[in-house]
Amino acid sequence: MMVLSTLIEAIAQILHMVINLYIWIVIISALLSFVRPDPYNPIVQVLNRLTMPVYSYIRKYIPTVFSGIDIAPVIVILGLQFIDLFVVKILFSVAHGM
């Protein structure tokens, strides 16, 4: 039982770290979009490859541009925060309840 509890807690911790890392990737990508960086810069290309598929998925279902401002990054961050606060907390409570 102790092994399963530790496994669930480890999964929750890793999920929490991955969510936080992706939130920072979204924030950095959004901030870079204000300064129009060189699209051939390798860092910019990696950030675009990591964020554009998620933005495209959201834009398919929700209009995200209002007055010329794209709120897709905000929607992604709010969704990730919800997952972090809901799913990860449930995993931690399950692990500590065992």
N, C-alpha and C positions, 0 to 999 in steps of 0.2 A: 504494500500500500504506500509506503514511504517513497518508493522508486517512482510510482505513477504520479504522486503529488509533486515530486521534484521535476519530473518530465513536463508536466503541465505548466508549472511555474517557469521553467526554462523557455518553453514555447511562448508563453505570455511575455516574458522579458524580451525575447528576440523580436517578437512582433511589435512591441512597444518601441524598440530601438529602430527598426526598419521604418515604421510610420513616422517617427521623428526625423529621421534622415531624409525621407521623401518630402516631408513638409519643408525642410530647409532647401531642398533642391527646387521645389516650386517657388519658394520665396526668392531665391537667388535668380531664378529664371525670370520671374516677374519684374524684379528690379532691373535686370539687364535689358529687358524690353523697353525700358524708358530711355536708355541711352543709345539704342540702335547699334549694337556691337557688330563687329565684322562676322558675317555668317560663315566664313571659312575658318574661323578660329576653332581649334579642336574642342576647347571647353564649351563653347557655345553650341557646337554640333552635338556634343554628348548631352548637354542640358535639354536641347530640343528633342533629341531621340528619347529621352526619359519622360518628358512632359507632354509632348504633342499628341501621342496616342490617347492619353487620358483626356486631354482637352477636346480632342475630336469626338470621343465617345460622349462626353457631356454635351457638346454642341449639337450632336445629333438629336438629342431629346429636349434640351432646354436652350432657349435663346439667351446668349451670354453677353451680347454687346449692347450697352445702353449709353447713349450720348458719346459714342466713340470709345468707351472704356469697356474692356473685356473683363468680366468678373469670373471667368472660368477658374483662375487660380484660387479665388476666394471660395468658390464652391468645392473645389478639390480639398482645400485646407479644412473647411467645415466638415466635409465627409470623413476625412481622415481623423479629425478630432473626435467625431462621433464614434467611429470604430475604436479609437484608442480608449475613450472613456467608457464605452459600453462593453465591447467584446473582451478587451484586455482585462478590464476590472472583473468581468464574469469569470474569466480563466483564473485570475488570481484568487478569487473567492472560492472557486471549486478546488483549487490546489490547497488552500488553507483549511477548507472544510473536511478534507480527507483525513 
